[in-house]
Amino acid sequence: MKKIILLALLVFAFALNAQIGTSKTFGNPESKWTFGGYAGLGGSFGSGGGGTSVYISPRVGYLLSDNIETGLATNFTWSNSRYYSSTTVGVGPFINYYIARNFFLSGMFQEYFFTRKNKVDHLKYSGDEAALYLGGGYMQRIGNSAYMQIGGMYNVLYDKEKSVFGSGFIPSVGVVFGL
């Protein structure tokens, strides 16, 4: 019964998690600079303390060629519930390889800095953690220079016993402009 409830909660959490990703060539169409990112909003309800979380990940990139993009990504995550609150900030380089504008491979290193507060015991904890994400996904053209991306990445440095994150896997759904 617990597994069924957990599965239902995971499906519900993914349904509440809305992400929008954008990447847009800045200025003239000949520019190789790209800008964009992802944003997410999550929530949980019920007797578990409820909660809200916000995720913002802006990035700036440069097209080395038609198929290779590299740049710098940052992110900010804020979570708050009746029992805890947390803030996480991350920064690091990324690289994307686009395959025939239908698929992409991604690599991203992030150094995270975080603070956590247990509101019940009034305990505070802060620290940092490195993550190396590798992954990819599928791209579908939805306009002249717009693509819908569906994919995921896995943190190859993830250690269940030491990490502050619940999982090494991060799914992503977004729209990319200007590729």
Secondary structure as the mmCIF struct_conf table of DSSP 4:
data_model
#
loop_
_struct_conf.conf_type_id
_struct_conf.id
_struct_conf.beg_label_comp_id
_struct_conf.beg_label_asym_id
_struct_conf.beg_label_seq_id
_struct_conf.end_label_comp_id
_struct_conf.end_label_asym_id
_struct_conf.end_label_seq_id
HELX_RH_AL_P HELX_RH_AL_P1 LYS A 2 LEU A 16
STRN STRN1 ALA A 18 THR A 25
BEND BEND1 GLY A 27 ASN A 28
TURN_TY1_P TURN_TY1_P1 PRO A 29 GLU A 30
STRN STRN2 TRP A 33 SER A 44
BEND BEND2 GLY A 46 GLY A 46
TURN_TY1_P TURN_TY1_P2 SER A 47 GLY A 48
STRN STRN3 GLY A 51 LEU A 63
BEND BEND3 LEU A 64 ASN A 67
STRN STRN4 ILE A 68 ASN A 80
BEND BEND4 ARG A 82 TYR A 83
STRN STRN5 TYR A 84 ILE A 99
TURN_TY1_P TURN_TY1_P3 ALA A 100 ASN A 102
STRN STRN6 PHE A 103 ASN A 118
TURN_TY1_P TURN_TY1_P4 LYS A 119 HIS A 122
STRN STRN7 LEU A 123 ARG A 141
BEND BEND5 GLY A 143 SER A 145
STRN STRN8 ALA A 146 ASN A 155
TURN_TY1_P TURN_TY1_P5 VAL A 156 LEU A 157
TURN_TY1_P TURN_TY1_P6 LYS A 160 LYS A 162
BEND BEND6 VAL A 164 GLY A 166
BEND BEND7 GLY A 168 GLY A 168
STRN STRN9 PHE A 169 PHE A 177
#
